[in-house]
Amino acid sequence: MSTSRLPWHLLALVVVAIWGLTFVSTKTLISAGLDPAEIFVVRFSVAYLGILVLSVLRARHARPDRASLTLLARSWQDELLFVFLGLTGGSFYFLTENTALAYTQASNVSFLVCSAPLFTALFSLIYRRFRRDRFADAMERIGSGWMLALGTLLALGGMALMMFDGQRVQVSLRGDLLALGAALCWALYSLFIGKITEEYGALFATRKVFFYGLLTILPFLLGHGFAPLELFAQPVVWGNLLFLGLCASLACFVAWNMVTARLGNITAVNYVYLNPVFTLISAMILLGERLTPAGAIGSALILAGVILAGQHS
C-alpha cells in the first residue's frame, strides 16, 4: 500500500464504520414510528442544506471553472448521469435499504448490502467489455477470473443461506430481497461516482446526488401521511436524524466520493465488506439481535466471497 494513499484508506475505514452504525440508527427510527421514505427525505434534506452551506463557503475560493455553486453539469450527458447517481446512490438505494430494515434484522441487511463490491466487480467487467469511454478507462481491471468466479459462488451461497434460513420468520425474505436490491443500486453508483467526482469535485458531485435523490423520492411520497410533529421532539428521533443527515450523509458522502476518486471504484467499494462487522456489533449491543447458525455461516461466506472477488491486478 502506497504511503501517499494511506490517509485515503484510513478515511474509507472511518466512513464504513459510521455507515455500519446507520443500519441500527435507521432501525431505531422505524421502530419509533417513522416511515422509510420519510427517514430518507429528512436525512437528505438536512444533508442538502449542509452541503449548500459548504458550497457557498467553497465558492468564495473556487476557480471559475469549478465553482461550487454551478447549477448544471458541463454537458446534458453528465447531467443525466447525475440523475442516475441520485437514483442509485440516493432514493432507490435508501428506499430499498430502509424498507428492508422494517422486515428483517439490521445485521442481515448490512451483510447482504455488503455484497455490493461483488456486483461492482462484475458490472465493471461487463462495462469495460462493451464500452470504451472515460469511465471504462477509470475502472480498475479485474484480476484472475477464477478468483472472481469463486468469490461469486461463495457470496451467492452465503446469500442463499441467509435468505432461506428456516429458523427465521418468512416475512424476512422480503427484507433480504430488498437489501440485495440496495446492494445492486450501490454497485451501479460506485461504477461512475469516482470519475465524475474527480472531474467536478466532491462538493459539486455530492450536491447533485443529494438534489436528484430528493427529487426522485417525491413520487413515493404522493398521498403519504407524515408522522406527527411531536414524534420529532423525542431525543432518540431527532438525535438519530441529525446523525444520519449531518454525519452519515453530508460528511461521509463527501468523504466517500473523494476516496473513490483517489483509490478507484473497486478498491474503495471493497471496504464495504467491513460494514456489517460494525453493524453486527452495534445491533447486538443496542438492539439485542442475534445471528442464527445458518446466518452466521452465510455472513462468513459473503465476506469471503467479496474479498476474493475484489482481488484485482
C-alpha positions in Angstrom: 0.0 0.0 0.0 1.4 3.3 -1.1 2.2 5.7 1.8 0.6 8.6 -0.1 -2.7 6.6 -0.3 -2.7 5.5 3.3 -4.8 8.5 4.6 -7.5 7.7 2.0 -7.6 4.0 3.1 -8.0 5.2 6.7 -10.7 7.6 5.7 -12.5 4.8 3.9 -12.4 2.7 7.1 -13.8 5.6 9.2 -16.7 6.2 6.7 -17.6 2.5 6.6 -17.6 2.2 10.4 -20.0 5.2 10.6 -22.2 3.6 7.8 -22.2 0.4 9.8 -24.0 2.2 12.6 -26.6 3.7 10.2 -28.4 0.4 10.0 -29.0 0.4 13.7 -29.9 4.1 13.7 -32.5 3.7 10.9 -33.9 0.6 12.5 -34.4 2.6 15.7 -36.3 5.3 13.8 -38.5 2.8 12.1 -39.3 1.3 15.5 -40.1 4.7 16.8 -42.8 5.1 14.0 -41.1 6.8 11.1 -41.6 5.6 7.5 -38.6 4.5 5.4 -39.3 7.2 2.7 -39.8 9.8 5.4 -36.5 9.0 7.0 -34.8 9.4 3.7 -36.4 12.8 3.0 -35.5 14.2 6.4 -32.0 12.7 6.3 -31.2 14.0 2.8 -32.8 17.4 3.4 -30.6 18.0 6.4 -27.6 16.9 4.4 -28.5 19.0 1.4 -28.9 22.1 3.5 -25.5 21.4 4.9 -23.8 20.9 1.6 -25.3 24.2 0.3 -23.7 26.0 3.2 -20.3 24.3 2.4 -20.8 25.1 -1.3 -21.3 28.8 -0.5 -18.2 28.9 1.6 -16.2 27.0 -1.0 -17.5 29.2 -3.9 -15.5 32.2 -2.5 -12.2 30.4 -3.2 -13.1 28.1 -6.1 -11.7 28.7 -9.6 -14.3 30.0 -12.1 -14.4 26.7 -14.0 -15.1 24.7 -10.8 -17.3 27.0 -8.8 -19.1 25.0 -6.1 -22.5 26.7 -6.8 -22.6 26.0 -10.5 -26.1 24.6 -11.2 -25.6 22.3 -14.2 -23.0 19.9 -15.4 -20.9 20.7 -18.5 -23.0 18.5 -20.8 -26.5 17.1 -20.8 -25.0 13.6 -20.8 -23.3 14.3 -17.5 -26.4 15.9 -16.1 -28.4 12.7 -16.9 -25.6 10.7 -15.2 -26.1 12.8 -12.0 -29.8 11.9 -12.2 -28.8 8.2 -12.4 -26.4 8.6 -9.5 -29.2 10.4 -7.5 -31.4 7.3 -8.1 -28.8 4.6 -7.4 -26.9 6.3 -4.6 -29.8 8.2 -3.2 -33.5 7.5 -3.5 -33.6 3.9 -4.7 -30.7 2.8 -2.6 -32.0 4.2 0.7 -35.6 3.4 0.0 -34.8 -0.3 -0.6 -32.4 -0.4 2.4 -34.7 1.4 4.8 -37.7 -0.6 3.8 -35.6 -3.8 4.2 -34.9 -2.8 7.8 -38.7 -2.9 8.5 -38.8 -6.6 7.6 -35.6 -8.1 8.7 -32.7 -7.7 11.2 -30.3 -4.8 10.8 -27.3 -7.2 10.7 -29.0 -9.2 7.9 -29.4 -6.1 5.8 -25.9 -5.0 6.4 -24.4 -8.3 5.4 -26.5 -8.5 2.2 -25.7 -4.9 1.2 -22.0 -5.7 1.7 -22.3 -7.8 -1.5 -22.1 -4.6 -3.4 -18.3 -5.0 -4.1 -19.0 -8.3 -5.9 -21.6 -6.7 -8.1 -19.3 -3.7 -8.7 -16.6 -6.0 -9.9 -19.0 -7.9 -12.2 -20.5 -4.7 -13.6 -17.0 -3.2 -14.2 -16.0 -6.3 -16.1 -19.1 -6.1 -18.3 -18.8 -2.3 -18.8 -15.2 -2.5 -19.8 -16.1 -5.3 -22.2 -18.7 -3.3 -24.1 -17.8 0.3 -23.6 -14.6 2.4 -24.3 -15.0 5.8 -22.7 -13.6 7.9 -19.9 -15.5 5.8 -17.3 -14.2 2.5 -18.6 -10.7 3.8 -18.6 -11.0 4.9 -15.0 -12.4 1.5 -13.9 -9.9 -0.9 -12.3 -9.1 -4.1 -14.1 -10.3 -7.3 -12.6 -7.7 -9.9 -11.7 -7.8 -13.6 -12.3 -11.1 -14.9 -13.5 -11.1 -17.9 -11.2 -11.0 -15.7 -8.1 -13.9 -13.7 -9.3 -15.8 -16.9 -10.1 -15.0 -18.5 -6.7 -15.9 -15.3 -4.9 -19.2 -15.0 -6.7 -20.1 -18.6 -5.9 -19.2 -18.2 -2.2 -21.1 -14.9 -1.9 -24.2 -16.3 -3.7 -24.1 -19.4 -1.4 -23.9 -17.1 1.7 -26.8 -15.0 0.4 -28.9 -18.2 -0.1 -28.2 -19.4 3.5 -29.2 -16.0 5.0 -32.3 -15.5 2.8 -33.7 -19.0 3.2 -32.8 -19.7 6.8 -35.6 -21.9 8.2 -35.1 -20.6 11.7 -36.2 -17.1 10.7 -39.7 -15.8 10.0 -40.7 -16.0 6.4 -41.5 -12.3 6.2 -37.8 -11.6 6.5 -37.3 -12.9 2.9 -38.9 -9.7 1.6 -36.4 -7.6 3.6 -33.5 -9.8 2.4 -34.5 -9.3 -1.3 -34.8 -5.5 -0.7 -31.4 -5.5 0.9 -30.0 -7.3 -2.2 -31.6 -4.6 -4.4 -29.9 -2.0 -2.3 -26.5 -3.7 -3.0 -27.2 -3.6 -6.7 -28.0 0.1 -6.5 -24.8 0.9 -4.6 -22.7 -1.2 -7.1 -24.1 0.9 -10.0 -23.5 4.1 -8.1 -19.9 3.0 -7.4 -19.1 2.5 -11.1 -19.3 6.2 -12.1 -19.0 8.3 -8.9 -15.2 8.1 -8.7 -14.6 9.5 -12.2 -17.3 12.2 -12.1 -16.1 13.3 -8.6 -12.6 13.6 -10.0 -13.8 15.8 -12.8 -16.3 18.0 -11.0 -15.1 18.0 -7.4 -16.5 16.3 -4.3 -18.9 19.1 -3.2 -20.5 19.6 -6.7 -20.9 15.8 -7.2 -22.3 15.2 -3.8 -24.7 18.2 -4.0 -26.1 16.9 -7.3 -26.5 13.4 -5.9 -28.4 14.8 -2.9 -30.6 17.0 -5.1 -31.6 14.3 -7.6 -32.0 11.8 -4.7 -34.6 14.1 -3.1 -36.3 14.9 -6.4 -36.7 11.2 -7.4 -38.1 10.2 -4.0 -41.1 12.6 -4.4 -43.3 10.1 -6.4 -43.1 7.7 -3.4 -44.5 10.4 -1.1 -47.7 11.1 -3.1 -50.7 10.5 -0.8 -48.3 9.6 2.0 -49.2 10.8 5.6 -46.2 12.0 7.6 -45.6 11.2 11.2 -46.9 13.7 13.8 -44.6 16.6 14.7 -44.5 15.6 18.3 -42.7 12.4 17.3 -39.7 14.5 16.1 -39.4 16.2 19.5 -38.2 12.9 21.0 -34.4 13.0 21.6 -34.0 9.5 20.2 -35.7 10.6 16.9 -34.0 14.0 16.3 -30.7 12.7 17.6 -30.7 9.8 15.1 -31.9 12.0 12.2 -29.1 14.5 12.8 -26.6 11.7 12.9 -27.9 10.3 9.7 -28.2 13.7 8.0 -25.0 15.5 9.0 -22.6 12.8 9.8 -23.6 9.7 7.8 -24.8 11.6 4.7 -23.2 15.0 4.4 -19.7 14.3 5.8 -19.5 10.7 4.8 -20.8 11.2 1.2 -18.3 13.9 0.5 -15.5 11.8 2.1 -16.5 8.7 0.2 -16.7 10.4 -3.2 -13.2 11.7 -2.6 -12.0 8.2 -1.5 -13.5 6.6 -4.6 -11.8 9.2 -6.8 -8.4 8.6 -5.2 -8.5 4.8 -4.7 -10.6 3.6 -7.6 -14.1 2.2 -7.7 -13.3 -1.4 -6.8 -10.6 -0.7 -4.1 -12.9 1.8 -2.4 -16.1 -0.3 -2.5 -14.3 -3.3 -1.1 -14.2 -1.5 2.2 -18.0 -2.1 2.3 -17.3 -5.7 3.4 -16.3 -4.3 6.8 -19.6 -2.5 7.1 -21.6 -5.4 8.6 -18.9 -6.1 11.2 -19.7 -2.7 12.8 -23.4 -3.2 12.3 -23.4 -6.7 13.9 -21.6 -5.5 17.0 -23.8 -2.4 17.4 -27.0 -4.3 16.7 -26.2 -7.0 19.3 -25.4 -4.3 21.9 -28.2 -1.8 21.1 -31.0 -3.9 19.5 -30.4 -7.3 21.1 -30.1 -9.0 17.6 -28.6 -12.4 17.2 -27.4 -14.4 14.1 -28.7 -17.9 13.6 -26.1 -20.6 12.8 -27.1 -20.5 9.1 -27.0 -16.8 9.1 -23.5 -16.8 10.7 -22.2 -19.2 8.1 -23.9 -17.2 5.3 -22.4 -14.0 6.6 -18.9 -15.5 6.6 -19.3 -16.8 3.1 -20.5 -13.4 1.8 -17.4 -11.7 3.4 -15.1 -14.3 2.0 -16.7 -14.1 -1.4 -16.5 -10.3 -1.8 -12.9 -10.3 -0.6 -11.9 -12.9 -3.2 -13.9 -11.2 -6.0 -12.3 -7.9 -5.2 -8.7 -9.1 -5.8 -7.5 -7.3 -9.0 -4.4 -6.6 -10.9 
